[in-house]
């Protein structure tokens, strides 16, 4: 059965200034969010396992994860990015966040004459 989560609490996970940067840190932060907000036991989750197929999240839970990613990692998720390839496992979520952050950095760098 799929269980919906709750809004992230204030603190390190919700603090943009303290948002993790390294891919392993991003994955660990996402994993902690899932454990805390989707009523999972403190267990080692398979970071490559489908969150939907394993019953951890449903479509509502996926939207909660998107809101968490946007708030925690200061990224914007476009409608066309709401696909399983980006959001269906901890590993895919971490790669997606890294890709969005990389794109944001590249887009904000201006050429110096």
Secondary structure, 3 states (H helix, E strand, C coil): CCCCCCCCCCCCCCCHHHCCCCHHHHHHHHHHHHHHHCCCCCCCCCCCCCCCCCCCCCHHHHHHHHHHHHHHHCCCCCHHHCCHHHHCCHHHHHHHHHHHHHHHHHHHCCCCC
